[in-house]
Structure formats: structure tokens, C-alpha cells
Amino acid sequence: MKKLGVLRYSILILFLIHSLNSLYAQIEPKPIINASLVGTVIDASSKEPIEGVTVQLEAVTHSVKTDGNGRFQFVTGQKLPFTLIVSFVGYEKKKIVINTSPTVIELSPTTEDLDEVVVVGYGTQKRRDLTGSVASLNESLLKQNVSSLDQTLKGGISGVQVTQTSGQPGGGVSIRIRGGASIQGGNEPLYVIDGFPIYNQTESTGVGSGTPVNPMSSINPSDVESIEVLKDAAATAIYGSRGANGVILVTTKKGKAGRVQLSYDGSIGQQQVLKKIDVLTAPDFAILRNEALYDAYPNLGKFQYLTQDKIDQLGSGTNWQKEAFQNAQITNHQLSLSGGAEQVQYFIGANYFDQDGVIKNTDFKRLGFRSNINANPFKRLNVGANFSINRTTSQIAPSGIVNALLIMPPTATIYDADGSYTLRNPFENIFANPIATLKETTNTSNALRILGTSFAQYDIIEGLQAKVLLGVDLNNRIDKFYLPSYIYEGAGNNGKANLGNLDSYSWLNENTLNYTTSFQDHHLNALVGFTQQEAKNETFNAGAENFVTDDLLYNSLQSGSTLVRPNSDAYSWILHSYLARVNYNYANKYYLSASIRRDGSSRFGADNKWGNFPSLAFSWRASNESFFKETFSAVNDLKIRASFGTTGNQEIGQYQSLSTLYNLNYLFGNKIVTGFASQRIPNKNLGWETTYQYDGGFDIALFNSKLQFTLDYYYKKTTDLLLNVEIPWTSGYASSLQNFGSVSNKGFEFGLKTRNLNGKFVWNTDVNFSFNRNQVLTIGTGAQSYISGNYIIKVGEPLGTFYGTQIDGILQKGEESTKGLFTGNAIPKAGDRLYKDIDGDGKFTTANDRGIIGNAQPDFIFGLTNTLSYRGFDLTFLIQGTVGNELLNINRQNLEMFTGQQNASTDALDRWTETNTSQSYPRAKLDPAPIFSDQFVENGSFVRLKSFQFGYTIPKHVLNATRISNLNVYLSGQNLLTWSKYKGFDPEVTSGSNVQIGTDSGIYPASRSLTVGLSLTF
């Protein structure tokens, strides 16, 4: 009975549970059905799968990314059909309804760049929202095989002129953004690398010889993700006292959430000098020397150097260029690991770059490591760190080596009969054996650079973010120099050794608040901040001479019996800044941007430590007006821009406003004692050079953005130029650094992007043209001009204006009494060069008959980049050039002396003789007075195939059996073809001086390179 009762109760409980479940089922909705969606995303043109595409269900936050084969999978409670939102950078965003699984989704490459996010000062903006002039470097140009990232800018961006200052491995470039304005201050742009501001300037240790290594070469170009150039004041004023010369923003590669990727890129290639200068062979030189000696000592006969029989036995002689130049190897290896999850992304990379120089015993090596990490440890907190460490080693070409290779006589030998080096030129001009100098001089520079930034960004409330950034730039360089006793330069002191050390650091702290909000048609972004940066440099050098042996080089200074006095120095600077910026737009039609920065710099006088740098910019996006869309259907975007602002230039060195001291030795009581004397007069009013800039322009996109055109007109006026002004001698000083003078730059910039074809065959073109006119407006109270070497700084003329004499043919026999006064010689002789009488006094003198004979400013510069691809094949090439500039060819001036004491160019074969009455080249003359003339100012215009890369990507289906997700093989080249009338090594050359630009004076020549490589990703 008891069991029966239990059974009854059990049945009753089961019945109640069933009843409750039935009732619950009627009240609650039916459970959703788990459904699965599998698909693949491919490129609509190439039909290749796309990795990393975001696939999201509409109205649901959950999303997935495609894998290396373009595949994705959804498990969801929703039923088919699904509405998916598919997006990926570089492709058009797509909203699609899916009815079946599996499915294939095609994405088309975007033709719309306006939604692209670009880096600006202290933040990012969509390109469509920009009010200032900001340009991005074409991504394909970042793949060039160059030693430093600044070289990738050549020909790539309008308004940016990049000129080589040395073709040496790791050599420098000079960059002018919308022209140079400063005469004694810096003209180079400010670099901001992952938020850290850097001015690219080489600091000297006082040791070594030759052109120093470019500091920017310590940054691995393969690590760079993007480069933006800020050109007008609206974009640069946020950098205040350092924005006058433009700002280059460099962003390095970051990791992305998704599958872990291991990538390798390696290449190897050969380089050779672009051209060689044609100089005389040994027989021709011997004849020239005989003529020069006969001209000076006619009583001694016509064969004072060598008889004709000996000349006939000479052969071609020593080809000094051939002995020094070589086919050089260049190698580059890059290995990286990247990936991450939603909360942590990372990029880790290592690089080895090795470039031999086209001049023997010169090279550059870089070994580097980078680690970039971003993380979201909490919902409102974002942190990140960017860190790089690079070690560079360089063997530098000694000063004057190129000039020595050209002028060393071909009848001189590299080695004497006993096998030792011939010490020097055997004739009247004393210069060393360049091959011995090149091979035996130890002239190295080893540098270690650590550059890093870290930040924490916290979302205080919706739209309000606080960010703190800390950064450090640590540099240590050791320069080593040794001249052995068995070459000419070291023989006089029996060996000479020097060591120099530079230790520098700079730290940065930035604290910013950023607020973003939108309501109705109003969109607002506001930024305020405080930044501080401090830098300190310490240098030390020591040396010794008169060594017992050369074997120890610089490694045993104590074994030199004569010690060179050591030297040490230390200097620092501090910059404190307050900044604010507001960006506002109404209905995405009317844009307003205003910024101000207040800088306080230790570099300036007590009464001018602080400066204010405001900017204001407007733009109207006319294409968003309703009437515009109806009227101009072919125009899908038109924006008109205008801006004004001020920026500064603080690059004048340290302590220029103070009365610094220098040490002197005195003989006092038969003892040498050290004292100090004042070095300069103080100037408490010394302030920045200030640049006022106006910019107006428009951006237009046509035919679904297949054609995009940008035009800018700008006017820059730089005032309060820093100049050494003459002051009364009664002050005890000859000059004082003061704020005097002004310079203007104005011009047009044109940029054109065309998307020519966008099917299986893709063809894109980027073109840029820039026209800049530079002019000196004032140079101080009442002054109109002053001369600096072969240049003149003159009101109304551009900087880089050449100042010299003008040639007027060759004096012929019988003209000595009539035209002889125009040779500049006390006793004129047929075959002398004639010069124009500029001042009209009836005779020629170098001092009075000089005038303007050209300038180094180009009429315009341009670049043309084409990118093509078809079924896995890709081709990118860049053509660049300058038109209308002139160059001062000092090498040519040296080679047209025709003295017989040094070699000469083959133009000497057409020199004046009694049987060849040339009107172009003078006679051979043992001791001519060198006169600078327009003969040596040449057309520097050129067109160059700057870079070229052709590659093939192995199809995905071929790689399916391997772990490789991408494999590309390529052939690339640099400086492959050049069209120019310039007689020097390379028309793309400058001295780097603010005033003496366009001077080619024995600069290490550029090279042509061709490399093969492969890039693969696992």
C-alpha cells in the first residue's frame, strides 16, 4: 500500500510538471534555432580570397573575420535569409542578403579615398574632414630599397623637394617643403615618429673626415606603415615653434587582431656609379703638361716633361676612377611577427641591412629590432608602446676623395717600384694618393639608437579621452679615425689616431584631453594639452700621434708619444608647450578648424622665451549641397579650402642669446695657463623666425572618384630672420646674431590621382607638380645685399643665387692690345679667357665685374607614379624630375684649369693652341688665377626613372598544400635611367647649405641599383 501511494504521488508530480511546461510554452516565445553560415570573401577583380575581412550580421554586434583562405563561419540563432555587412580597408563596404550556405561574397576595391583616416598632429582625421594641406605618401613608394625613410619621399608628394647631399651608403638628403626660408637657421622639416618629434641634424664629435651618416638612416624604412606630410599652417601650427619648415608624420606598423602572421622579406642586389667623368689619359695629359711648362718657360723647349717617344710608350696610364669605383652589393632582410586578439595586438620585427658603397672601402650596415604593442586591458583603457633599437656601422669616405680621384694625374702611379704607396701627386700641386687614402684610412662611425613611445588613453566619459604619452630618444655614437704612417697624410706625424664619443638623449611628455561629440548636424572635436621635451648632448674626443706601430690603429692612444689635446662639451635645451585645437563641421558641409600653440624655448633670449602660434582654416564641401548633387552628377566630391596661420623656427643651436666663454692659453711667468674670454655679445631679445602662411585650394573627385584632383596656392613670409649682423667694432665684436630680414615663398601645387582601369587589369596613376618662387624681401636696416662665397643674398632675388663673372670667348692673336684688358691678366696672351666688362669701366676685374649668373631654385618639380597589376603580376614605377634649376659644378672648375699639375677633363682636347684657335676653352697655363664664372654654372634639370618594382604573387591555390599564405617574388631598381645635360656625376645634388644650395663640390656620387627579392607570409 505504501508503494502504491508513492507511485500515485510520482504520477501526480509528473502530471503537474508537464502541465506547467505546457503553460510556460504558451506564455514564452519558442526557442530560436541555431543556424550555421559558411562563406568565402574574394576580390571581385582577381577572384583571390581576402584575409581579415570583417563580416557582421546586421543589428547584431557579433562579427567574425576571414582567415587566410578568405573563409568565415557564423553560428547564430537567426534563420536564413541573413543580412550581412562586409567591410575591409581598401574595399567598398557591402551590405548583402544571404539566402543559402555556403556562399561566396565578392568585394570591389574602393575608388573612394575620402573615408581614409590620416594621421595629423596629435590625432587622426578622415580625409574628407581635413581643412589643411595634408598629403600621404603612396604606399607603393614605401617599398623602395633605400637606407633611410626620408629617401622614399623623392618625387612622391607635391611641394616636397628631396635632394641628395651624399650618395654614400647611409648618406643624407636635404628636404624643402614649400621652399626654404631661413638663411642661418634650420630649413629641414620636423619629423614626428610615432608621436616623438625629431629634428634630423647630425651632431659632430670633432673626429673623422667626410660627410657624416644621416641620423634618419637609424630608422628602418621597412617598419614604416604610413608617411603624412603637413604643409600649410593649418596643419603645422599645432607644432608651433618647430612647424615653419613643414612636418613629416611617420607611423610604424602595428599588429592587427586575427591570425598570427610570420612574414619575411629579403633582397640582394648590385649597385654601380651612375656615370664617370671623362678625363685625360696619360699621353694626352703629358702633352698638356708639356704645353703648360713651355708656356711658362719657353726657353727650355717644348718637351720639358716627357719626350714624344716616352709619351708614345705611356699607355692609357692610371684610371683613378676605375681603381676606386666598384660594383657594390646591397642586401636587406626583414622578419616580422604580428597578430593578436581583440584586447591585445602586437608587431615584432627585426631587420638587417647591408650596403657596400660604389667607392671602395665605404659601407653602411644596420641591425635593428622593433616591438609595437597595443592593448585594451579594460573597457575604457587603451595602452600601447612603440619601441625600436638600431645599431648602425659605417665606413665613411674621407673628405675630398672624389675630387682627388678626378684631378690626380694619370701618369702618377698607385704604387712605387718597391710596392709601397706613391705618397702624393709628383707635381707642383700637393695632394695625396687617393687610393692609398681610401683603402688605408680608418674612418668609422658606430651608432646605437633607442627610440620609443608609450601611452595610456582613458575614456573618462563618452567622447572624452585623456591621453598621457611618454617618449625617449637615446643616441650613442663612437667615431674612430686613424691615418697610418705609410700614407701621405699620416707620414708627417708618424700615424694619427682620434676617438670621439657623442652621448645624447631626449625625453618627451605629452598630456592631452580630446573631446568628440555630435548632435543633429553639428560635429565637434576639441583638443587641449601640455607637452614638455628636454634634450641633452655630451661629446668627448681625444687623440694621439707619433706611434711606434700602425697595427694598433686607434685602440692604444697611450702608445702615441704625442698626445692631442682632448676636448669635451655639453649642451641642452628645453621646450614647454600649451596647445589647443577645435574642429567643427556642420552637416558635413561647412568646416572650421582653429588651433593655437604657446611655446617656451630655452634657446632664445630672456625677453623672448615664449611665442604664440595660431591658425585658422575654413572649408566648404560644396558637393554635399542638395543643389550641387542635382546639377553636377559627375562630381562626387568638391571641397574648397582656405587657411592662415603662423609657425616658428627654433633651429639655431644652443646658447646663441647668451654671452658664452671660450678658453685660451697664455704664457704667464714661463708657464702655460688657461683663461677664458667672451665669445659673443648677449642678446636678450633674440627670438624665433616666424612664418606667416596663407593657403587656398580645392579638392575635387570625379566619376565615382576615378579622377581626384587637388590644387593649392600658398604664400609664406618668414620674418625676423636670424642673421649675424655687423655691429660697431667699439663693442669688441664684429657681429651679433639678431632678428633681421624676411624671405617669401609662394607657389602652386597640383596633385592628380586617376584610377584608369579597375577590372582584372588594374592601373592607377599619381601625378604631382609644384611651382615655388623664393624671394629675399629684406636683410636688415638699409642693406640690399651681401656676398657669401660664389653666392649673393640680395633683396628681390631668390636664395641660392650665383654671383660671378661672365665669359666672353677666348683672346685670339692680334687682340692683345684691344681685348687684353678683359682677361684679368697683367700681361694678356692669346689663348686667355675673356670676361665681360659688367661695370663698363673699359677693363675687367674680378671684384667689380661680377653679377648674377643663375640660381639653384627650380622652376618646377614633378613626380609620376604608376601602379599596375594583372592576375598576380604587379608593376610600380616612379618618374621624377626638376626643371629650370642650375648647379655650380666645382668639379668641372677644377678640371678646366689646364695647368699640367693635375688632370683635366677631355674638354682640354679642344683647348686653344696655335693650331686650334678655340673660342670655348683656354690655353694650357702653369699657374692660372682661378676665376669663378658662368662657365661652371650648368643646367641642373633632369628626368629620372627613380624607382621600379616588378613582382609576381603566387596564386593561393598553388600554396594551399603549404603553410604559406602569400608569396611574392620581385625585381626592383633605383635610379635606373637619367636624362640630363649636366656634366657632373649626378644632377640630383646639393651641398645642404641654406645659402650655397646647388653646389656640387666632390660629393659622393649616387648609384644605380638592381635587386631581386621575395616576400612571403605564413
ABEGO torsion letter per residue (X at the ends): XAAAAAAAAAAAAAAAAAAAAAAAAAABBBBBBBBBBBBBBBBAAAGBBBBGBBBBBBGBABBBBBBAAGBBBBBBABBOBBBBBBBBBGBBBBBBBBABOBBBBBBBBBABAAABBBBBBGEBBBAAABABBBBBBBAAAAABBBABAAAAABGABBGBBBBBABABBGBBBBBBBGEBABAABBABBBBBBGGBBBBBBBBBAGBEBEBBBBAAAABBAAABABBBBBABAAAAAAAEAAAAAEBBBBBBBBBBBEBBBBBBBBBBBBBBBABBBBBBBAAAAAAAAAAAAAAABAAAEABAABBAAAAAAAEAEBBAAAAABBBBBBBBBBBBBBEEBAABBBBBBBBBBBBBBABBGBBBBBBBBBBBBBBBABAABBBBBBBBBBBBBBBBBBBGAAAAAAABBAABBABBAAGBBBABBABABBBBBAAAAAAABBBBBBBBBBBBBBBBBBBABBGBBBBBBBBBBBBBBBBBBBBBAABAAAAAAGEBBBBBBBBBBBBBBBBBBBBBBBBEABBBBBBBBBBBBBBBBBBBBBBBBGBABAAAEAABAAABABBBBBBBBBBBBBBBBBBBBBBBBBGGABBBBBBBBBBBBAABBAAAABBBBBBBBBBBBAAABAAAAAABAABABBBBBBBBBBBBBABAEBGAABBBBBBBBBBBGGBBBBBBBBABBBBAABBBBBBBBBBBBBBBBBGGGABBBBBBBBBBBBBGBBBBBBBBAAAGBABBBBBBEBBBBBEBBBBBBBBABABABBBBBBBBBBBBBBBBABAEBGBABBBBEABBBBBGBBBGBBBBBBBAEBBBBGAAAAAAAAAGBABBBBGBBBBBBAAGAGBBBAAAABBBAEBABBABBBBBBBBBBBGGBBBBBBBBBBBGBBBBBAAAAAAAAGAGABBBBAAAAABBBAABBBAABBBBBABBBBBBBAAABBBABBBBBABBBBBBBBBAAAAAABABABBBBBBBBBGABBBBABABABABBBAGBAABBGBBBGBBBBBBBBBBBBBBBX
